[in-house]
Amino acid sequence: MEIEILRMDDSQARFCLSGPSQAFANAFRRAMIGEVPTLAIEDVRIYDNTSALFDEMLAHRLGLIPIKTEPGLYVPQDKCSCGGEGCDRCGVAFTLSVEGPGMVYSRDLIPQDPRAVPAVDTIPIVKLGKDQKVVLEARAVLNCGRVHAKWQPTTACGFKNYPVITVSNRCDGCGRCVDECPRSILEVRNGRVTVIENRLEECSLCRLCEKACMSTGIGEEPAITITSEKSRFIFVVEGDGSLPVGDIITGALKYLKDQSDELRAQVSELSGVTGDEEESD
């Protein structure tokens, strides 16, 4: 299996995964969405709320604010030595005290740990009128997206098979497929349709070019065909700011490896064969 990074920064990544099956690619996608732990507000204690929002709506909005999470800094509550009671190792406390008039933003949440600040400080929470106020304490804990969507570190995560575009010698360069392509990846060059350089990966596999070619009356087969590689995939990942995208990818791969090692150990235990014996075979 090989991973070729096409583009990456802290918030977005585009990479090509070659070698695995489609089932593994989908497992990788699901791991990035639901198995990489992040911080999110879970408990809210409201002391005063005279805003237009009910307490439950206010708490719900707080829970959806992405919080910067340093890998390895916190542990899940169920694995913490405090036994789930709540301590500095398994969570971080926030305070919020704002009086109107004005908008309450995510930057108004004051963290106990300055490393665990809201990923975006301009997220609106509630608008306060004159003499309205919100005073509360909140606690963020570490968990995974499969438990609740507020712990998902991604806002978008998907993949597609790597496209393959083939143009036969029957192409007369009429340009009908070029006009029909929604991604503008085709052009007519030297009397024949070709793929624009570095635009192949933008193909959405819609096959509108094939239909356009058939509409010219070329025959039973189009001059341009769209297929895909079965074991090569293009991934696009966007993070919510709680984790850099590189950490999301690394965390998902680590989760898959740990699950594989655990399954291998259990199978070996059931069959009575040790890992060393498997490797020697």
C-alpha positions in Angstrom: 0.0 0.0 0.0 1.3 3.4 -0.9 0.1 6.9 -0.1 1.0 9.8 -2.4 0.3 13.3 -0.9 -1.0 15.6 -3.6 -1.8 18.6 -1.4 -1.8 19.1 2.3 -2.1 21.8 4.9 -3.5 22.0 8.4 -7.1 22.1 7.2 -7.2 20.1 3.9 -5.5 17.2 2.3 -5.8 15.4 -1.0 -3.9 12.2 -1.5 -3.8 9.1 -3.6 -4.0 5.6 -2.0 -2.7 2.8 -4.1 -2.8 -1.0 -3.5 -5.7 -1.8 -1.1 -9.2 -3.0 -1.9 -12.2 -0.7 -1.9 -13.3 -2.3 1.4 -10.1 -1.1 3.1 -10.4 2.3 1.5 -13.8 2.7 3.0 -12.6 1.4 6.4 -9.9 4.1 6.2 -12.5 6.7 5.5 -14.7 5.6 8.4 -11.7 5.5 10.7 -10.9 9.2 9.9 -14.4 10.2 10.6 -15.3 8.1 13.6 -12.2 6.7 15.3 -9.8 9.6 15.8 -10.5 11.1 19.3 -11.0 14.8 19.8 -12.2 17.1 22.5 -15.8 18.4 22.6 -18.0 19.9 25.3 -20.1 17.2 27.0 -21.3 18.7 30.3 -22.6 22.2 30.9 -23.6 23.8 34.2 -25.7 27.0 33.6 -25.9 29.5 36.4 -27.7 32.2 34.6 -29.3 32.3 31.1 -31.7 35.1 30.3 -31.0 34.9 26.5 -33.6 33.9 23.9 -32.3 30.3 23.8 -33.4 27.6 26.1 -30.7 26.0 28.2 -30.8 22.8 26.1 -30.3 24.7 22.9 -27.4 26.7 24.4 -25.7 23.5 25.6 -26.2 21.9 22.1 -24.5 24.8 20.4 -21.6 24.7 22.8 -21.1 21.0 22.1 -20.7 21.5 18.4 -17.8 24.0 18.8 -14.6 22.3 17.6 -11.8 22.5 20.2 -8.1 22.2 19.4 -6.8 18.9 20.6 -3.2 17.9 21.0 -2.7 14.1 20.4 -1.7 12.3 23.6 -2.4 15.2 25.9 -5.7 13.8 27.2 -7.1 10.3 27.7 -10.7 9.1 27.4 -12.7 9.2 30.6 -13.3 5.4 30.7 -9.5 4.8 30.6 -8.5 7.6 33.1 -7.3 6.8 36.6 -10.0 9.0 38.0 -12.6 6.4 37.1 -14.6 8.8 35.0 -15.1 11.4 37.8 -13.4 14.0 35.7 -9.9 15.4 36.1 -7.2 17.4 34.2 -6.0 14.3 32.4 -9.4 13.4 30.8 -11.0 16.8 30.2 -10.7 20.5 30.3 -13.0 23.1 31.9 -14.4 26.2 30.3 -16.1 29.3 31.8 -18.3 31.8 30.0 -19.7 35.0 31.4 -21.1 37.6 29.0 -23.7 40.3 29.4 -25.5 42.0 26.5 -26.1 43.7 24.3 -24.0 41.9 21.7 -23.2 38.6 20.2 -21.6 35.8 22.2 -18.8 34.1 20.3 -16.7 31.0 20.8 -13.8 33.2 21.8 -15.7 34.1 24.9 -15.2 30.6 26.2 -12.2 30.8 28.6 -10.4 27.4 28.9 -8.6 26.2 32.0 -5.9 24.8 29.6 -4.8 27.5 27.1 -3.9 24.7 24.7 -7.5 23.6 24.4 -9.1 26.7 22.8 -11.9 26.8 20.3 -10.5 26.0 16.9 -12.5 29.0 15.4 -13.0 32.0 17.6 -15.7 33.7 15.6 -18.4 31.0 15.9 -21.7 32.8 17.0 -23.3 31.1 20.1 -26.2 33.5 21.0 -27.2 37.1 20.6 -27.9 39.0 23.8 -30.1 41.9 24.2 -29.9 44.7 26.8 -29.6 43.3 30.3 -29.5 39.7 29.1 -26.6 37.5 30.3 -25.2 34.0 30.1 -23.1 32.6 32.9 -22.0 29.0 32.8 -19.3 26.4 33.2 -18.6 23.7 30.7 -16.4 20.6 30.5 -14.9 19.1 27.3 -13.9 15.4 27.2 -12.1 13.2 24.7 -14.1 10.8 22.6 -14.7 9.6 19.1 -17.1 10.5 16.3 -18.8 7.0 16.3 -20.2 8.0 19.7 -21.5 11.4 18.6 -21.0 13.7 15.6 -19.6 16.5 17.8 -16.4 14.4 18.2 -15.8 14.0 14.5 -12.6 15.8 13.5 -13.6 16.0 9.8 -16.2 18.2 8.0 -15.7 16.3 4.7 -14.0 13.0 4.1 -14.5 11.0 0.9 -12.8 9.1 -1.9 -13.3 8.0 -5.4 -11.6 5.5 -7.7 -8.7 6.9 -9.8 -10.2 7.7 -13.2 -8.9 6.4 -16.5 -9.8 8.2 -19.7 -9.2 6.4 -23.0 -9.6 8.1 -26.4 -9.6 5.8 -29.4 -8.4 6.5 -33.0 -12.1 6.9 -34.1 -12.1 10.3 -32.4 -12.6 13.0 -35.0 -12.0 16.0 -32.7 -15.6 17.3 -32.9 -15.3 18.7 -29.4 -18.8 17.7 -28.3 -17.4 15.9 -25.3 -15.2 18.9 -24.4 -18.3 21.1 -24.2 -20.2 18.6 -22.1 -17.5 18.0 -19.5 -18.5 19.7 -16.2 -15.0 19.7 -14.8 -13.2 21.2 -17.9 -10.6 18.4 -18.1 -10.7 17.8 -21.9 -9.4 19.8 -24.8 -9.0 19.3 -28.6 -5.4 19.2 -29.6 -4.1 18.3 -33.1 -7.5 17.2 -34.2 -8.1 14.8 -31.3 -9.5 15.0 -27.8 -7.0 14.8 -25.0 -6.9 15.3 -21.3 -5.5 18.6 -20.1 -2.2 18.2 -18.2 -2.7 17.7 -14.4 -6.5 17.6 -14.8 -7.1 13.9 -14.9 -7.7 13.6 -11.2 -10.5 16.1 -11.3 -12.7 13.7 -13.4 -15.9 12.9 -11.5 -16.6 9.7 -13.5 -19.9 11.1 -14.6 -19.5 9.8 -18.2 -21.3 12.7 -19.8 -18.5 12.8 -22.4 -19.4 9.3 -23.4 -23.1 10.2 -23.9 -22.1 13.4 -25.8 -19.9 11.3 -28.1 -22.7 8.8 -28.7 -25.1 11.6 -29.6 -23.0 12.4 -32.7 -24.0 9.1 -34.3 -20.5 7.6 -34.1 -21.8 4.1 -33.7 -22.4 1.6 -31.0 -19.2 2.5 -29.0 -18.1 6.0 -28.1 -14.6 7.2 -29.1 -13.9 8.2 -25.5 -14.4 5.8 -22.6 -14.2 6.4 -18.8 -13.1 3.7 -16.5 -11.4 3.6 -13.1 -8.6 1.7 -11.3 -10.0 -0.8 -8.8 -7.1 -0.5 -6.3 -6.3 3.2 -6.6 -8.2 5.9 -4.9 -8.2 9.7 -4.5 -9.1 10.9 -1.0 -10.2 14.4 0.0 -10.2 15.2 3.7 -11.2 18.5 5.4 -10.7 19.0 9.1 -12.8 21.1 11.5 -9.7 22.7 13.1 -9.6 20.5 16.2 -6.7 18.5 14.7 -4.4 19.1 11.8 -5.4 16.9 8.8 -2.1 15.1 9.0 -2.8 14.0 12.5 -6.3 12.8 11.4 -4.8 10.6 8.7 -2.0 9.2 11.0 -4.6 8.6 13.8 -6.9 6.6 11.5 -4.0 4.5 10.2 -2.9 3.8 13.7 -6.4 2.7 14.7 -6.6 0.3 11.7 -3.2 -1.2 12.6 -4.2 -1.6 16.3 -7.5 -3.3 15.3 -5.6 -5.6 12.9 -3.0 -6.5 15.5 -5.8 -7.3 18.1 -7.7 -9.4 15.6 -4.5 -11.3 14.7 -3.8 -11.9 18.4 -7.3 -13.2 19.0 -7.2 -15.5 16.0 -3.8 -16.8 17.1 -5.1 -17.5 20.6 -8.1 -19.4 19.3 -6.1 -21.5 16.9 -3.3 -22.1 19.4 -0.7 -20.6 17.0 1.6 -17.8 18.2 2.5 -14.8 16.2 6.2 -16.0 15.9 5.0 -19.3 14.4 2.8 -17.5 11.9 5.7 -15.4 10.7 7.9 -18.5 10.4 5.3 -20.2 8.2 
